[in-house]
């Protein structure tokens, strides 16, 4: 009884059995009485307009109602008696009693020699009392015929219910079983499995939701593998360099101050790169999970950009790159810490990819309701086919003669996550003259 199809089959059979039981109950309790009550009602309607004093057509009434009659006038004398009146002796003896109790209901009579049963109705009419007798054989025969038919109906209903319950249980359980198999396959790591959606009901919606869940789990699994692969690759290089130089300093170059300093500087540089990578991974994870809260505030755009540029002057000076800021006074509404992170990532990216002895220009352009901030550098152009990919995690547009660019590969992905959380427009363009990254912020009117 663990299978849902068996449970559904039993449920449908139970409903069919309940319906049959109700039919039997109605037959046993209501149908016989209902038939008899209808006959009594028809007799009462005929008796209401009947008059013994008017010398009625007794034979016509007998024929119409299929009954036997005995009419007694107000003086107690019998004025009419049907030929072959059933139970005549008993009825004639009780005429005074029946006349006194006329309208008291239906009385049932039964012969002593057989099982014949009759109904006796006494009604007070104009001019006396009318005694009406009719056989209950037709009622019993109708009940017997109905009973025979009911057995046939019961057998047909149960067979039809069995077939229909098996069909419906399989019909209803098939998509559920398919969804269960798909869920087990996903639990085993097969996220590409798809279950056909054959209906628009709740089961169809469940199937569609499971297919979408499989897609999302597949993406998450791909991200996990990609993350492990990229992080392993990114961590291996600086760790190898750090270990190699550390062992060289320890075993070989420690007495040589110049070489020792150079190698220690390399260790420090790779340690900083490793720290930046770990920091970016943590920042990106927080942004993707929504754990990093947003706190939009109003602040001066020009003043904040000036402070940010001051932090990059030394790094830009090493490559003889000039930093230019063209920003009018104005306030914007943005999460200040995340705005700083966006600008840090974009400026770091622009300086690293700018040509030596060139310039990096930061500009603010007031729009109707927003402020557009752009960062432009003069460097090698990004191929058009690479532009849509540069916002992806761990994607770096390759430079001429290099397998890939520098950096952690998460800077622009972090920028994208922050800007999309703020629901602002952003983009990038690149040609032979330079590359520009831009985004918009809400200006404070």
C-alpha positions as CSV (number, residue, x, y, z in Angstrom):
1,X,0.0,0.0,0.0
2,X,3.0,2.3,-0.4
3,X,2.2,3.1,-4.1
4,X,0.0,6.0,-4.8
5,X,-1.7,4.3,-7.7
6,X,-2.9,1.5,-5.3
7,X,-4.1,4.2,-2.8
8,X,-6.0,6.0,-5.5
9,X,-7.5,2.8,-6.8
10,X,-8.8,2.0,-3.3
11,X,-10.1,5.5,-2.9
12,X,-12.1,5.4,-6.2
13,X,-13.4,1.9,-5.3
14,X,-14.4,3.2,-1.9
15,X,-16.3,6.0,-3.5
16,X,-18.1,3.6,-5.8
17,X,-18.9,1.3,-2.9
18,X,-20.3,4.2,-1.0
19,X,-22.5,5.2,-4.0
20,X,-23.8,1.6,-4.3
21,X,-24.5,1.5,-0.6
22,X,-26.5,4.7,-0.8
23,X,-28.5,3.3,-3.7
24,X,-29.4,0.2,-1.7
25,X,-30.3,2.3,1.3
26,X,-32.6,4.5,-0.8
27,X,-34.2,1.3,-2.3
28,X,-34.7,-0.3,1.1
29,X,-35.9,2.7,3.0
30,X,-37.5,5.1,0.6
31,X,-38.7,3.6,-2.7
32,X,-41.4,1.2,-1.3
33,X,-42.9,3.9,0.9
34,X,-42.6,6.5,-1.9
35,X,-44.6,4.3,-4.3
36,X,-47.2,3.6,-1.7
37,X,-47.5,7.3,-0.8
38,X,-48.0,8.3,-4.4
39,X,-50.9,5.8,-4.7
40,X,-52.5,7.1,-1.5
41,X,-52.1,10.7,-2.7
42,X,-53.9,9.9,-6.0
43,X,-56.7,8.1,-4.1
44,X,-57.1,11.1,-1.7
45,X,-57.3,13.5,-4.7
46,X,-60.1,11.3,-6.2
47,X,-61.9,11.0,-2.9
48,X,-62.0,14.7,-2.3
49,X,-64.4,15.2,-5.2
50,X,-66.4,12.0,-4.7
51,X,-70.0,12.1,-3.5
52,X,-72.0,9.1,-2.5
53,X,-75.3,11.1,-2.5
54,X,-74.8,12.0,-6.2
55,X,-74.9,8.3,-7.2
56,X,-71.4,8.3,-8.8
57,X,-69.9,5.9,-11.4
58,X,-68.2,3.5,-9.0
59,X,-66.9,1.3,-11.8
60,X,-65.1,4.2,-13.5
61,X,-63.4,5.1,-10.2
62,X,-62.4,1.5,-9.7
63,X,-60.9,1.3,-13.2
64,X,-59.1,4.6,-12.9
65,X,-57.5,3.7,-9.6
66,X,-57.3,-0.1,-9.9
67,X,-59.0,-0.5,-6.6
68,X,-62.0,-2.2,-5.0
69,X,-64.7,0.0,-3.3
70,X,-67.2,-0.3,-0.6
71,X,-69.5,2.7,0.0
72,X,-71.5,3.3,3.2
73,X,-74.1,6.1,3.5
74,X,-74.6,8.3,6.5
75,X,-77.1,5.9,7.9
76,X,-74.5,3.1,7.9
77,X,-76.0,1.1,5.0
78,X,-73.8,-0.3,2.3
79,X,-74.8,1.4,-1.0
80,X,-72.1,-0.1,-3.2
81,X,-69.7,-3.0,-3.0
82,X,-67.2,-4.1,-5.7
83,X,-67.5,-7.6,-7.0
84,X,-64.6,-9.7,-5.6
85,X,-63.9,-7.3,-2.8
86,X,-60.8,-8.6,-1.0
87,X,-61.1,-9.4,2.7
88,X,-64.9,-8.8,2.5
89,X,-65.8,-10.5,5.7
90,X,-63.3,-8.6,7.8
91,X,-64.2,-5.3,6.2
92,X,-68.0,-5.6,6.5
93,X,-67.7,-6.5,10.2
94,X,-65.6,-3.4,10.9
95,X,-67.8,-0.9,8.9
96,X,-68.8,1.1,12.0
97,X,-65.3,1.2,13.3
98,X,-63.8,2.1,9.9
99,X,-66.4,4.8,9.4
100,X,-65.6,6.3,12.8
101,X,-61.9,6.3,12.0
102,X,-62.2,7.6,8.4
103,X,-59.1,9.6,7.4
104,X,-56.9,7.9,9.9
105,X,-54.3,6.7,7.4
106,X,-53.6,3.4,5.7
107,X,-54.3,0.0,7.2
108,X,-52.6,-3.2,6.0
109,X,-54.5,-6.5,5.7
110,X,-53.2,-10.0,5.1
111,X,-55.1,-13.2,4.3
112,X,-54.7,-16.2,6.6
113,X,-54.3,-18.7,3.7
114,X,-51.6,-17.0,1.7
115,X,-49.2,-14.1,1.8
116,X,-51.4,-11.7,-0.1
117,X,-51.4,-8.2,1.4
118,X,-53.8,-5.4,0.9
119,X,-54.1,-1.8,1.9
120,X,-57.3,-0.4,3.2
121,X,-58.1,3.3,3.1
122,X,-61.2,4.8,4.7
123,X,-62.2,8.3,3.7
124,X,-65.2,10.5,4.7
125,X,-66.8,11.8,1.5
126,X,-70.1,13.7,0.8
127,X,-73.0,11.4,1.8
128,X,-71.1,8.8,3.8
129,X,-67.8,6.8,4.0
130,X,-65.8,5.4,1.2
131,X,-63.7,2.3,1.9
132,X,-60.9,1.7,-0.7
133,X,-59.0,-1.6,-0.9
134,X,-56.1,-2.3,-3.3
135,X,-53.6,-5.1,-3.5
136,X,-50.0,-4.5,-2.6
137,X,-48.8,-7.1,-5.1
138,X,-47.9,-4.5,-7.6
139,X,-45.8,-2.7,-5.0
140,X,-44.1,-5.9,-4.0
141,X,-43.5,-6.8,-7.6
142,X,-42.1,-3.4,-8.4
143,X,-39.8,-3.8,-5.4
144,X,-38.8,-7.2,-6.5
145,X,-38.0,-6.0,-10.1
146,X,-36.1,-3.1,-8.7
147,X,-34.2,-5.4,-6.5
148,X,-33.2,-7.6,-9.4
149,X,-32.2,-4.6,-11.4
150,X,-30.3,-3.2,-8.4
151,X,-28.1,-6.3,-8.3
152,X,-27.3,-5.9,-12.0
153,X,-26.7,-2.2,-11.5
154,X,-24.4,-2.9,-8.5
155,X,-22.4,-5.5,-10.5
156,X,-22.0,-3.1,-13.5
157,X,-21.1,-0.2,-11.3
158,X,-18.5,-2.1,-9.4
159,X,-16.9,-3.5,-12.6
160,X,-17.0,0.0,-14.2
161,X,-15.7,1.6,-11.0
162,X,-12.8,-1.0,-10.8
163,X,-11.8,-0.3,-14.5
164,X,-12.2,3.5,-14.1
165,X,-10.3,3.6,-10.8
166,X,-7.4,1.7,-12.3
167,X,-7.3,4.0,-15.3
168,X,-7.7,7.2,-13.3
169,X,-5.2,6.1,-10.6
170,X,-2.6,5.4,-13.3
171,X,-3.5,8.6,-15.1
172,X,-3.1,10.7,-11.9
173,X,-0.1,8.8,-10.5
174,X,2.0,8.7,-13.7
175,X,3.1,12.3,-13.6
176,X,3.7,12.1,-9.9
177,X,5.9,9.0,-10.4
178,X,7.7,10.8,-13.2
179,X,8.3,13.8,-10.9
180,X,9.6,11.4,-8.1
181,X,12.0,9.7,-10.5
182,X,13.2,13.1,-11.7
183,X,13.7,14.3,-8.1
184,X,15.7,11.2,-7.3
185,X,17.8,11.7,-10.4
186,X,18.5,15.3,-9.4
187,X,19.4,14.1,-5.9
188,X,22.0,11.8,-7.6
189,X,23.4,14.7,-9.5
190,X,21.7,14.5,-12.9
191,X,20.3,18.0,-13.2
192,X,19.7,17.8,-17.0
193,X,16.8,15.4,-16.7
194,X,13.5,16.9,-17.9
195,X,9.9,15.7,-17.2
196,X,7.3,16.4,-19.9
197,X,4.6,18.8,-18.7
198,X,1.3,17.2,-19.9
199,X,-1.2,19.4,-18.0
200,X,-1.8,22.8,-16.6
201,X,-3.1,21.8,-13.2
202,X,-1.2,21.6,-9.9
203,X,0.7,18.5,-11.0
204,X,1.7,20.3,-14.3
205,X,2.9,23.3,-12.3
206,X,4.8,21.0,-10.0
207,X,6.5,19.4,-13.0
208,X,7.4,22.7,-14.5
209,X,8.7,23.9,-11.1
210,X,10.9,20.8,-10.9
211,X,12.2,21.3,-14.4
212,X,13.1,24.9,-13.5
213,X,14.7,23.7,-10.3
214,X,16.8,21.3,-12.3
215,X,18.0,24.2,-14.5
216,X,18.9,26.3,-11.5
217,X,20.6,23.4,-9.7
218,X,22.5,22.7,-12.9
219,X,23.6,26.3,-13.1
220,X,24.6,26.2,-9.4
221,X,26.6,23.0,-9.9
222,X,28.3,24.5,-13.0
223,X,29.1,27.6,-10.9
224,X,30.4,25.5,-8.1
225,X,32.7,23.5,-10.4
226,X,33.8,26.7,-12.2
227,X,34.4,28.4,-8.9
228,X,36.5,25.5,-7.6
229,X,38.4,25.2,-10.8
230,X,39.1,29.0,-11.1
231,X,39.9,29.5,-7.5
232,X,42.2,26.5,-7.5
233,X,43.9,27.8,-10.6
234,X,44.1,31.4,-9.2
235,X,45.4,30.3,-5.8
236,X,47.9,27.8,-7.2
237,X,50.0,30.4,-9.0
238,X,50.6,32.9,-6.2
239,X,51.1,30.1,-3.7
240,X,53.7,28.4,-5.9
241,X,55.5,31.7,-6.4
242,X,55.4,32.5,-2.6
243,X,56.7,29.0,-1.7
244,X,59.4,29.1,-4.4
245,X,60.8,32.4,-3.4
246,X,60.5,31.7,0.3
247,X,62.5,28.5,-0.1
248,X,65.1,30.3,-2.3
249,X,65.5,33.1,0.2
250,X,65.9,30.5,3.0
251,X,68.3,28.2,1.2
252,X,70.2,30.4,-1.3
253,X,69.8,34.1,-1.4
254,X,69.6,35.1,2.3
255,X,73.2,36.4,2.5
256,X,72.6,38.4,-0.7
257,X,70.7,41.5,0.4
258,X,69.8,42.7,-3.1
259,X,68.4,39.3,-4.3
260,X,66.8,38.7,-0.9
261,X,65.0,42.1,-1.1
262,X,63.8,41.4,-4.7
263,X,62.5,38.0,-3.8
264,X,60.8,39.2,-0.6
265,X,59.2,42.0,-2.6
266,X,57.9,39.3,-5.0
267,X,56.5,37.4,-2.0
268,X,54.8,40.5,-0.7
269,X,53.3,41.3,-4.1
270,X,52.0,37.7,-4.6
271,X,50.6,37.8,-1.0
272,X,48.8,41.0,-1.8
273,X,47.4,39.5,-5.0
274,X,46.3,36.4,-3.0
275,X,44.6,38.6,-0.4
276,X,42.8,40.6,-3.2
277,X,41.6,37.3,-4.7
278,X,40.2,36.0,-1.4
279,X,38.6,39.4,-0.7
280,X,37.0,39.5,-4.1
281,X,35.6,36.0,-3.7
282,X,34.1,36.9,-0.3
283,X,32.6,40.1,-1.7
284,X,31.2,38.4,-4.7
285,X,29.7,35.6,-2.6
286,X,28.1,38.1,-0.2
287,X,26.6,40.0,-3.1
288,X,25.2,36.9,-4.8
289,X,23.7,35.6,-1.6
290,X,22.2,39.0,-0.7
291,X,24.0,38.9,2.6
292,X,25.6,42.4,1.9
293,X,22.9,44.9,2.9
294,X,22.3,48.1,1.0
295,X,22.1,51.5,2.7
296,X,21.5,54.2,0.0
297,X,22.5,57.7,1.2
298,X,22.9,61.1,-0.4
299,X,26.5,62.3,-0.7
300,X,28.6,64.6,-2.9
301,X,29.7,62.8,-6.1
302,X,32.7,65.1,-6.9
303,X,34.1,65.0,-3.3
304,X,33.8,61.2,-3.0
305,X,35.4,60.7,-6.5
306,X,38.3,63.0,-5.5
307,X,39.0,61.0,-2.4
308,X,38.9,57.7,-4.4
309,X,41.3,59.1,-7.0
310,X,43.8,60.1,-4.3
311,X,44.2,56.4,-3.4
312,X,45.3,55.5,-7.0
313,X,47.8,58.3,-7.6
314,X,50.8,56.3,-6.5
315,X,49.8,53.2,-8.6
316,X,49.1,55.4,-11.6
317,X,52.4,57.3,-11.1
318,X,54.3,54.1,-11.4
319,X,53.2,53.7,-15.0
320,X,53.2,57.5,-15.7
321,X,49.4,57.6,-16.1
322,X,47.6,60.9,-15.5
323,X,44.3,60.8,-13.6
324,X,41.8,63.4,-14.6
325,X,38.5,64.2,-12.9
326,X,35.8,66.2,-14.7
327,X,32.8,66.3,-12.3
328,X,30.6,69.2,-11.4
329,X,29.2,69.7,-7.9
330,X,26.2,67.6,-7.3
331,X,24.8,64.9,-5.0
332,X,23.8,61.4,-5.8
333,X,21.9,58.7,-3.9
334,X,23.8,55.3,-3.6
335,X,25.2,53.0,-1.1
336,X,28.4,54.9,-0.3
337,X,30.5,51.8,0.5
338,X,29.4,50.0,-2.6
339,X,29.8,53.1,-4.7
340,X,33.4,53.2,-3.5
341,X,33.9,49.5,-4.3
342,X,32.5,50.0,-7.8
343,X,34.9,52.9,-8.5
344,X,37.8,51.1,-7.0
345,X,37.3,48.1,-9.2
346,X,36.7,50.2,-12.4
347,X,39.7,52.5,-11.7
348,X,42.0,49.5,-10.9
349,X,40.8,47.9,-14.1
350,X,41.4,51.1,-16.1
351,X,44.9,51.8,-14.8
352,X,46.1,48.2,-15.2
353,X,44.9,48.1,-18.9
354,X,45.9,51.7,-19.8
355,X,49.0,52.3,-22.0
356,X,52.0,53.8,-20.2
357,X,52.2,57.5,-20.3
358,X,48.5,57.9,-21.1
359,X,45.6,59.2,-19.1
360,X,42.6,57.8,-17.3
361,X,39.6,60.2,-17.3
362,X,36.7,60.1,-14.8
363,X,33.7,62.2,-15.9
364,X,30.3,63.0,-14.4
365,X,27.5,63.9,-16.8
366,X,24.2,65.1,-15.4
367,X,21.1,63.6,-17.0
368,X,17.4,64.4,-16.6
369,X,17.0,62.5,-13.3
370,X,20.3,60.6,-13.0
371,X,24.0,61.2,-13.1
372,X,26.2,59.2,-15.5
373,X,29.7,58.4,-14.3
374,X,32.2,57.2,-16.9
375,X,35.8,55.9,-16.6
376,X,37.8,56.1,-19.9
377,X,41.4,54.9,-20.6
378,X,43.6,54.6,-23.6
379,X,44.6,51.0,-24.0
380,X,44.2,48.0,-26.3
381,X,40.6,47.8,-27.5
382,X,38.4,45.0,-26.3
383,X,37.2,42.8,-29.2
384,X,33.5,43.3,-29.9
385,X,32.7,39.6,-29.2
386,X,34.4,39.9,-25.8
387,X,32.4,43.0,-24.6
388,X,29.3,41.0,-23.5
389,X,31.5,38.5,-21.6
390,X,33.6,40.9,-19.6
391,X,31.0,41.2,-16.8
392,X,31.1,37.4,-16.2
393,X,33.0,36.1,-13.3
394,X,36.5,34.9,-14.0
395,X,36.4,36.2,-17.5
396,X,39.3,38.4,-18.6
397,X,39.7,39.7,-22.2
398,X,43.1,38.4,-23.4
399,X,45.8,40.9,-24.2
400,X,48.1,40.6,-27.2
401,X,50.9,38.1,-26.4
402,X,49.3,37.1,-23.1
403,X,47.1,34.2,-22.1
404,X,45.0,36.5,-20.0
405,X,44.9,39.8,-18.2
406,X,45.9,40.5,-14.7
407,X,43.7,40.7,-11.7
408,X,41.3,38.3,-9.9
409,X,38.7,38.0,-12.7
410,X,35.9,39.1,-10.2
411,X,36.2,42.8,-10.3
412,X,33.7,43.5,-13.1
413,X,31.4,40.7,-11.8
414,X,31.3,42.5,-8.5
415,X,30.6,45.8,-10.2
416,X,27.8,44.2,-12.2
417,X,26.2,42.7,-9.0
418,X,26.3,46.0,-7.2
419,X,24.8,48.0,-10.1
420,X,22.1,45.4,-10.7
421,X,21.1,45.5,-7.0
422,X,20.7,49.2,-7.3
423,X,18.7,48.8,-10.6
424,X,20.8,51.2,-12.6
425,X,21.9,51.2,-16.2
426,X,25.6,50.4,-17.0
427,X,27.7,49.4,-20.0
428,X,31.0,49.5,-21.7
429,X,32.3,50.5,-25.2
430,X,35.7,50.0,-26.8
431,X,37.5,51.0,-30.0
432,X,40.9,52.0,-31.2
433,X,40.8,55.3,-29.3
434,X,40.1,53.8,-25.9
435,X,37.7,51.9,-23.6
436,X,35.0,53.5,-21.5
437,X,33.0,52.0,-18.7
438,X,29.9,53.8,-17.5
439,X,27.0,53.6,-15.0
440,X,24.2,55.8,-13.8
441,X,23.2,56.8,-10.3
442,X,20.2,58.6,-9.0
443,X,20.8,62.3,-8.7
444,X,19.5,64.0,-5.6
445,X,17.4,67.0,-6.9
